[in-house]
């Protein structure tokens, strides 16, 4: 009886493994392009921590941008904290365009600084700042009501010459279709 149970268990295991191997065949990955359209760029190092306002230096950011030179057309940044407002100037040295972002959250006073720096940096770097992003999932996180995000977007749109939007997942856009009339893309 024990011998039959062992044989049945081994047979079930073999069938299960065979089925798993059959449906999990390796796929051939399509070839990557030589140059990627763009990268989300957060130049943090292992020892940086934005929660305690420990950000990378401009030299460290430039080292990272140098690594991306020739591998991408653009980078997207998420914040105007630390040396990140220098990204457009540094990126220009390597022929990179920038999607400039402002991090907004529940700290309204901090948001004012982010928005002001975003507008200033965008206007001072019109050659390679190609779009502006006001907020990164601030509505999704429930940090701000949609009306406040729209207020920030409208303020930035009135102050810069490049296209402006916000970054939210698709279901936020469906829930708040009024966002659409306040963004350029």
Helices and strands as residue ranges (DSSP letters): H 2-23, E 36-40, G 50-52, H 58-68, E 72-76, G 84-86, H 87-92, E 97-102, H 108-124, E 129-136, H 146-157, E 163-167, H 170-175, G 177-182
